[in-house]
Amino acid sequence: MSKRITIDPITRLEGHGKIEIFLDDHRDVESVYFQVPELRGFEKFCEGRAAEEMPTLTQKICGVCPTAHHTASSKALDDLFGVEPPPAAKKLRELMYNAFMFEDHLLHFYFLGGPDFIVGPMAPRATRNILGVIDKVGVEMGKKVLDIRKRVRGVNALVSGSALYPVCGLPGGVSKALTEEDRAEIRGVTRDAVEFAKLTLNIFDDVVLNHRGLVKWLTSDVFCHRTYYLGLVDDHDRVNFYDGKIRVVDPNGKEFVKFEAKDYLEHLEERVEPWSYQKILYLKNIGWKGFIDGQDSGVFRVAPLARLNASKGMATPLAQAEYEKMFHALGGKPVHNTLAYHWARLIEVLYAAERMDELVRDEELTSPHIRNLSHHTPKEGVGVCEAPRGTLLHHYETDEKAIVKKLNLLVATQNNAAAICMSIEKAARAAIKGGDISNGKLNVVEMAFRAYDPCLACATHCLPGKMPTMVHVYDRETKG
Amino acid sequence: MTEKPKIALYWCSSCGGCEESVVDLAEDLLTVAAAVDIVFWPVAMDFKYKDVVAMNDGQLAATLINGAIRMGEQEHMAKILRKKSRLLIAHGSCAHLGGVVGLANFYPREALLNRVYQEVPTINNPRGILPQLEAMDSGRKVTLPDFHDTVKALDQVVEVDYYIPGCPPTPELIKEAIMMVLEDRLLPKGSVLADKKALCDTCPRRDSKPDKLRITEFKRVYETAWDPTKCFLEEGIVCLGPATRGGCAARCINANMPCRGCFGPTENVRDQGAKSSSFLASIIDMTDEEALKKAADSIPDPGGLFYRYGLASSILRGKLTPKRS
């Protein structure tokens, strides 16, 4: 008799999701479905709203990455109203953005994905969380984590209004200038942020790279997919979170295409599966070939590891050194090992800290000229940025009174939807044999999606197989 | 040693921002974690639905639920958690009033599904596939929860004891709500745990608000610049501060942006949108019908603006749409 294993809800991520695993007659994994049981419909209910409200309205898609939506939306408004922000406004936006990337990535390492490494993948489930992490690294270190996040979120509050939901974005700039007093306050934070990023990379060294078992996982074929990679790059093809062109490299690391965000419709396409509320993006010019990797499949990946793979380096010195170290250790570019997302994420933390530290020293940052007014009749605008979880794109069409008529959103995790599904399926096949789900094996399955730090306004399903019957198998761990 | 009180945190149709606000308690999170056992919190802990189902009724001292109710699964979980909890607290705008996701009530369910899955320019869906409650895939039945006709606030599906307003609530308000439960300082049932008066009363720009506001036309933020020290209404920019409950620390105002109403109506006001429109109408300083119409037209999308956070729980509830057959 076949059986079904349900993990519901999947945990330590943003949003709702569940995993259904179907077993075959040998009680090995036959197929896996990764589903997101939710839809809210921003693409429709933002129609009819005033365009200038989009940065504060669309960011409610995600309270974990609101700054990403706020930024993509503000940039879409720049384009819509045909107005370029003054240099100080761009720098303030980028400062806010890097502060956000810093604290959001740290949230993932210490609260969401990291506990699997710091506390251990097979540790009792009641300890695989931030409290377990604090037990492991010590209360003093735990307080440092909470403190640096709080202070960097304080930078965001200072620049944008709220630590959580920024409100400063306007077409052609920002709403609030920075004072010299603010700058002095932020400088104290950014210096500490750089040190904390270095400390976190040391912790990663200690708990992962110096742990033979985890290095084996890191480099294992179980957590490995040869896919395309996509990310924003600057004029020198270096990683940039705030602006640039979208660069795609193939599974061998060769540039496949580089394009402006406004041309996205020529390059990206999405499909619907009847068993999920999530849509799946793929490379249009290769096409959808199914949940498979390789050069001939349109499946691509985004977010930290993908950004590093799709770029030629980092724009700050310490992060560049770490970038080189990672690719050297893992056998050169591109790296296909999914668990290396955790490593790449921490390299980005260091870059974000260094970039904040550069920006806060910039003479222009405190200029009172933070906004240009538009004299352009609005019609259509596209904005892009790199959310922590991948490339994010907002596209608005309005009438001449700037009322939104149509809206399209390519949300970060949607880019990774196919790859997340494939990763879960591969991990489940390797972890579950003969129906044995003891010793945290189901957590190993969950680790396959946690590497991506998914934000589930997204979901997908995995490979079809044979006929199942409907028997629920409950994980012994979660039995009571 | 006596057992610590158990609490749970759950999310429904939400963005995760309310969860972030809990994390933003920072060091206070450790204080809270030392005082209670958090026995269910999907964003941060590995407990599953089965663990909740296995609990005794009333076993939880309190549950904080954020997010509105849109999916069948959310309503189901809200009902289970209500049974397991001695106190149920609606956490944040969406649970309190329906929130931004409640704006979906302006459109019928089908229009939302069609736009997302069939009409957006990136979609390639020639067969018009929509997500199904039950889908057969190579003989396997895979299910999804229902996408309800409308969005509801939490108290439209279960009884709620308290409300923490805001999108998101401040960490201070969340901490105070939890401490209220722990220290057994319970306020009357149904209390909204924030200021009773309007944001205007504590606004940092309060002194610049004239005794009598006189407006002839409203300006939109994209077409104008304004004095960052003055009352927004005085500058002719719609600000919902007069019709919105205070307690938010004036976050938007301090960033030089007007209030958009996330803390909901003030005490004793049923409908924030109606209150907003009556207030704004009262400051329009004209009698000529043409001029009045022009002034009213200078506010685009008043429905979406005045009911941004409270459409689902308003008197209107949304646009009347035909029931599914």
Interface residues (C-beta under 8 A of the other chain):
Chain A: I7 D8 P9 T11 R12 L13 E14 G15 H16 E20 F22 S31 Y33 Q35 P37 E38 L39 R40 G41 E43 K44 F45 C46 E47 G48 R49 A50 A51 E52 E53 T56 L57 K60 I61 C62 G63 V64 P66 L77 F81 L107 F111 L112 R125 A126 R128 N129 I130 L131 I134 V139 G142 K143 L146 D147 R149 K150 R153 A157 S160 G161 S162 A163 L164 Y165 P166 V167 C168 L170 P171 S175 K176 Y264 L265 L268 E269 E270 R271 V272 E273 P274 W275 S276 Y277 K279 L281 W288 R371 L373 S374 H395 K401 A402 I403 N408 L410 N443 C455 H461 P464 G465 K466 M467 P468 M470 Y474 D475 T478 K479 G480
Chain B: W11 S13 S14 C15 G16 G17 C18 E19 E20 S21 V23 D24 A26 E27 L29 L30 A33 P42 V43 A44 M45 D46 F47 K48 Y49 K50 D51 A54 R70 M71 E73 G99 V100 V101 L103 A104 F106 Y107 A111 L112 L113 R115 V116 Y117 V120 P121 T122 I123 N124 N125 I129 L130 P131 Q132 A135 D137 S138 G139 R140 K141 V142 L144 P145 F147 C167 P168 R220 V221 Y222 E223 T224 A225 P228 R251 C252 N254 A255 N256 M257 R260 P300 D301 G304 L305 R308
